[in-house]
């Protein structure tokens, strides 16, 4: 269920994105199923250029979207689109552990043609009597086991009172599941929306490792560093992959997604989502 940072060089710049391996825990091979998205820089590059022998960077496994070490009881998995990968990893792991608890796996896609792992999921359901696999196709419902998008009306077909719920997919799906199951474990790699045109704090931003100083313009530190001619490593640009983390040596920053303000003098911050609040010094 965790994600790993995948880095490739595109037009001379290292680009990093987090992807969730789909293989079972303990599998010696890493399997990545990457959805190609309109405007997706790294996903489109990999779709067009990935080949046997291609070298990519892999590092920084992270995330707390995981199965408990002690095992699970009655479990409901819900996924949408390419969000199937971490929950597919969980299901494969349960199969490898010979899990016998009741398990329901619901996957939503726009159509049958866009649904990943159809044949393998059918094979797992046939091989494991405790596993039920349901499909929901939101645009072409032919072949669907549940109609429309996730909601309370789907509970009779899925699982009304699970011991554990895991959901990964677009924010609307995650929100729908958590409205019914507030304690559901969730993951979503859809970029959060935040304002890049915030007002300047009037402070000075000092990039201490480069002897560069700029006047804060209100945007995240990553954007300001790039406009100043610096090339810090970065990846997702949405506060997930942590590849842009740098040491703040003084000053106050605000997380542009959550609004949280931090005044700790010496701390590591994600510069892609951290904006200055007054004077700030960053080791970059």
N, C-alpha and C positions, 0 to 999 in steps of 0.2 A: 503493500500500500504506500510505501514511501516513494519519494521522487529522487531522481539523480540529475545533476546538471550536465547537459551535453553541449559542448562547445565546438564550433566550426569557424573557419576563417572565411569571411565574405568581403570581397573587395578590399583586402588588406587589413580588415578589422576583425578581431575575435568577438564572436557573438555567442551568447550562452542562453539556453532555455531549459527549464525544468521539465522532465518527462518521467512518467511512472512506468517502471518495468512491469511487464505482464506475466513474467515467469514466476513459478512457485518459489517459495523460500527454500534455499538450499540448492536450487538449480545452478549448475556451474556456468550456464550461458545466460546472458542478459538479452531479453526480448523487449524491443520497443515497438509499439504500434502507434505511429504518429499521424494524426489527422492533418490533411492539407487544408489550410484556411485561407480565405481571401485576405490578402494583405499580410499574411504571416511570413515574415522574413526568413526565419530559420526553417520552418516546416516546408515552405516552397523550395528553398535551396536543397534540402535533403531529398525532397521528392524528385527533383530534377537531376541531382548530382550523386546521390548515394550509390555506392557500388562496392563490390567485393574488393577488399584491400584499402579502402578509403580510411584515413586516420582521423578520428575525432577525439576530443577531450572528454573525459568522464571524471567527475569528482563531486564532492560534497553531497553525499546521500543524506537526506533529511526528511523531516515531516513526522507528525504524530498520528497520521491516518494509518493505524496498524491494528492487527488482531492482538488480543491479550495473550500473554504467554500461558496463562492458565487455561486457555480454551474458551469456547463460547457454547451457548445452548441453542435455543431457537433463534435463527439469524435471518434477517431480511437484508438483501443487497439490492440497491437501486442505482442504475447508471443511465447516463444519456450520452449519445455520441461517442467521442473519443474518451469520455470519462469512464469507459468500460475497463480501461487497462488496470488501474489499481485494484478494483474489485474482482477482476478476472484473476489477478495474482492471488488474492485472498481465497477465492474459490478453489483454484488449483492447489493452494497450500493446504486447505482443509481436506481435499481429496488425498493428497500425499500423506496427511496425518490419519487417514481413515476415519474422519469425523463422521459420527452417526446421528448428530442432532438434526432436527428438522431445519431445512434451509430453503429459502425462496430467493431466486435471482430474477430480477425484473430489469430488462434493458429496453430503453426507448431510443428509437432512431426515426429519421424521416420516412424511410422506406425499407423494405426487406433487403434491397440491394446495398444499402448503406450500413446495414447491421453487421458489426464485426463478430467473428467467432461463432457464427450460426451453427455450423456443423459440430464443432467441438462441444458447445453447450448442449446440443441435442445428445451427443454421445455421453456426456457426463450425467445428464438426467436419466438416460437409459441404464447406465452402469451403477448409479447411486439412487436407490429407492427413496432415500430421505431428501433428495434434492428436486425441487420443482423449478423449471425455467419458464418464464413468461416473457412474451415479446409485445411491445407496443409501438406501432408505426403511426406517427402523427400526421403524415401527409397522404399516404396511400395505405389505408387500413387493412387491405387484403393481407391475410396471414397473421393479423394481430390476435393476441390472446386477451388483451385489454384495450379498450377504446379510449382515444383521447389522451390527455396528459394526466399525470399522477394526481390523485385526489382520494378523498374518503371512499368514493364509490369503487375504488380498486381494492380496498382492504379485504372484502370477502374472497376475492380471487387470490390475494397475496397472503398476508399474515396480519391479523388484527392486533395481536399482543406479543410481539417478538421480544426476546431477551436483549437482543442487540440489533441495531440498524446502522448500515453504512451506505452512504450516498455520495456519488461523484458525478458531476456533470455541470451543465450551465446553471448560473445562479437561480433562475426561475425554478428549476427542478429541485435544487438544494433547498430553496425556501419552502417549496410545497411540501417536501418530505419533513422538514423540521417544524413546519406548522402543526403537523400531526404527531411527530415524534421529536419533541424539543431536544432530547438528549442524543439524537443521532450523530454518529461520527460523520464528518463531511469533509469534502475536498473539492475545490474548484480552481481551475487555472485560467478562468476568463479574466482579462485585465480589469481591475477596478477603475472606476471613473474618478478622476480628480482634476482640479482646475490648475492649468499651467500658467494662468494669467493673474495670479494673486498679486496683491500690492506689495511693494518693496517695504522691508522693515527699516530701511535707511542705514543698516549696518554695513560693516566691511567684512568681506569673506577673504580669509587668508589661506591659501593652499601652501602650507609650510614647506613641503618637500620640493616645491617647484619655485618658491619665491615669487609667486604670482598673487596679486591682490586685486579684487574686484568689488564694486559696490553691489550689494544685494539687490536683485530685481524681483524677488518674491518666488521665483521658481525653485524646484529641487536643486540641490547642490550638484548633482550629476549634469544637469542641463547647463548650469552656470560654468562648471569646469570645462565642458566641451566647447562652449562658446568662447572661453578664454584660451583655447588652443591646446588644452590638455586632453589626454586620451586614456582616462581611467577605464579599467576593466569593468564591463557591465554585461548584464544578460537580459533578464525578463523585463526590467524597467517597471515593475509593478510590486516590488517588495516581497517576492517569493523566493528567488534563487540565492540571494545573499552574495552573489559574486561581486557586487559593487561595494561591499562593506569596507569602510575606512575608519580610522581612529580620529575622533573629535577630541582635540586637546583643550579647547575652551569654548565657552559660549552656550547658547540655547538653540535647540532645533525643534521644529514641529513636524510631526508625521502628517503628510498631506492627505492620507487616506483616513486615518482615525481621528486626527486633530490633537492627538496626545502631544504634550510639550515635555521635553526633557532638558534639565539644566545640569545634569551630572558633568563635571569638568572633563574627566577622562573616561570615554566610553566609545564603543564601536557603534557606528550608525550606518544604515543603508542609505547611501547618498541619492539613490533614485527616488526615494519617497520622503527625504528629509529636507525641509526648507529652513533657512536661517530665521531666527528671531533676534535681531540685533547683530552684534559682532560675533563672528564664529571663526575658529581656526581648525582646519582639517589637515591631517597628515597625508598629503597627496602631491 
